[in-house]
Amino acid sequence: MTFSSHMALLTLLLLPACQQEPDGCEQLCARAEEKFSSCLDEGGTSWGTSVGFTSEADFANWCSTFTWEEEELGRADQCDERQAVIDEGDCAAWYTAWGETL
């Protein structure tokens, strides 16, 4: 076998691993940001220090750090629990679920 055929075979073997579904923590921040934005709109407020984050980018930065910490501490299951609140809950439930970490 040539080098290029080895590389092609390696690529084929590794491709399924690269196409795995993202885990709950990887998906959480985008969904949480969308929910938070809609809750701010619903409450007649906007991004700013009064809500704890100066902008959507500030929230995204915090959330990516938070989810990384959850994964590193072996608590990725908490990401799934928070996603359930985002999907099923209203804004009051969302604030309750996230209040401890915000």
Order of alpha helices (4+ residues) and beta strands (2+ residues): alpha-alpha-alpha-alpha-alpha
